Amino acid sequence: MAKTTETVLEINLNHLEHNYRYFQSKLKANTKFLSVVKASAYGADAVVIAKKLEALGATYLAVAYVNEGVQLRDAGIKMPILVLHPQAANFKILIDRCLEPSLYSPKILNDFIEVCAAQQQKDYPVHIKFNTGLNRLGFWENDVDFIREKLKDKNDVKVTSIFSHLAASEDLNEKEFTKTQIHIFEKIAQEFNDKINHKPFKHLLNTSGIINYSEAQFDMVRSGIGLYGFGNDSKIDAQLRPVLSLKTIISQIHKIEPGETVGYNRKYASKGYRVTATLPLGHADGIGRQYGNGESYVNVNGQKAPIIGNVCMDMIMIDITNITCKEGDEVVIFGEQPTAEEFASTANTISYELVTGISQRVKRVIVG
């Protein structure tokens, strides 16, 4: 691809397909695949990513909130969409757009049944979430009887799936805890099948779960961050390809003398003759102040250029001493090298936070 002439976030659909095929290769032939596209598809573009995943044959999409699902429906996405954290205030528009809610508590179940009854819905598809140890959202193991009583003799809703979420599937030091979660979910699933005259499909595994606990894939698996190139493990990352690359250019080059300072609050003081470059992006674009004055670096013509001084709202300064470059040259913030995970780690954070925080003012460019 041609070098960029402005700040852009490249979205590589060929890399997305590679990652999707990689995770599919870990599954049984009849295992369904749910692709998570919440938070603008992890900072990319939810509509673009969803259309590609739909073409690849993914079974389900998942978003966090109803408005994210509405955006996809309004863009023409037809495939089933699971809303992981719906709010009662949005149930009517959820039904209007044929989105499928995760129901995770007695209140949210009651509220949704009431709305379905008022709108004369029949067998509306819902997904029941159980808490098996993450302690975030979900019914408890002993709530199966309550759910049975709420659904008995009613045809407003129909349970399409039951599911849970692993807390530490990427950490093999927590293998015993994860195995316990799997066992609890198996018990819940069996009790659900025994007590409710309907057998919904089951799903538990997230990205790291697919890699480390493939024996528990049940009827469907879910992948979010893995689709975008990160497997929470350096060995897995090497098998994946980054979908997102944040690139910019050098706006201006300065020669700094000993004792001169750079940026707000004079946080960087030169100990010698240095050459610096200013880049047109900053914390308003998603590169927070924590990346300044530390270990963070960007890639200039294949070489590491440390970020110096405080990150500004619209600008970052880097040290390019001993790097051959000129104004207008391309700079890679993250992508192939450094990866988003590597760049994020220099500021003690994770790729999830970095990529989902890239501002919408950054131009998205589709590759492939």
Secondary structure as GFF3:
##gff-version 3
##sequence-region A 1 368
A	DSSP	beta_strand	8	12	.	.	.	ID=ss1
A	DSSP	alpha_helix	13	24	.	.	.	ID=ss2
A	DSSP	beta_strand	32	36	.	.	.	ID=ss3
A	DSSP	alpha_helix	38	43	.	.	.	ID=ss4
A	DSSP	alpha_helix	46	56	.	.	.	ID=ss5
A	DSSP	beta_strand	60	63	.	.	.	ID=ss6
A	DSSP	alpha_helix	66	74	.	.	.	ID=ss7
A	DSSP	beta_strand	81	83	.	.	.	ID=ss8
A	DSSP	three_ten_helix	88	90	.	.	.	ID=ss9
A	DSSP	alpha_helix	91	96	.	.	.	ID=ss10
A	DSSP	beta_strand	100	103	.	.	.	ID=ss11
A	DSSP	alpha_helix	106	118	.	.	.	ID=ss12
A	DSSP	beta_strand	124	129	.	.	.	ID=ss13
A	DSSP	three_ten_helix	141	143	.	.	.	ID=ss14
A	DSSP	alpha_helix	144	151	.	.	.	ID=ss15
A	DSSP	beta_strand	157	163	.	.	.	ID=ss16
A	DSSP	three_ten_helix	172	174	.	.	.	ID=ss17
A	DSSP	alpha_helix	175	195	.	.	.	ID=ss18
A	DSSP	beta_strand	201	203	.	.	.	ID=ss19
A	DSSP	alpha_helix	207	212	.	.	.	ID=ss20
A	DSSP	three_ten_helix	214	216	.	.	.	ID=ss21
A	DSSP	beta_strand	220	223	.	.	.	ID=ss22
A	DSSP	three_ten_helix	225	228	.	.	.	ID=ss23
A	DSSP	alpha_helix	234	237	.	.	.	ID=ss24
A	DSSP	beta_strand	244	249	.	.	.	ID=ss25
A	DSSP	beta_strand	252	256	.	.	.	ID=ss26
A	DSSP	beta_strand	261	262	.	.	.	ID=ss27
A	DSSP	three_ten_helix	264	266	.	.	.	ID=ss28
A	DSSP	beta_strand	268	269	.	.	.	ID=ss29
A	DSSP	beta_strand	274	279	.	.	.	ID=ss30
A	DSSP	three_ten_helix	283	285	.	.	.	ID=ss31
A	DSSP	three_ten_helix	289	291	.	.	.	ID=ss32
A	DSSP	beta_strand	297	300	.	.	.	ID=ss33
A	DSSP	beta_strand	303	308	.	.	.	ID=ss34
A	DSSP	beta_strand	316	319	.	.	.	ID=ss35
A	DSSP	beta_strand	330	334	.	.	.	ID=ss36
A	DSSP	alpha_helix	340	345	.	.	.	ID=ss37
A	DSSP	alpha_helix	351	356	.	.	.	ID=ss38
A	DSSP	beta_strand	363	367	.	.	.	ID=ss39
###
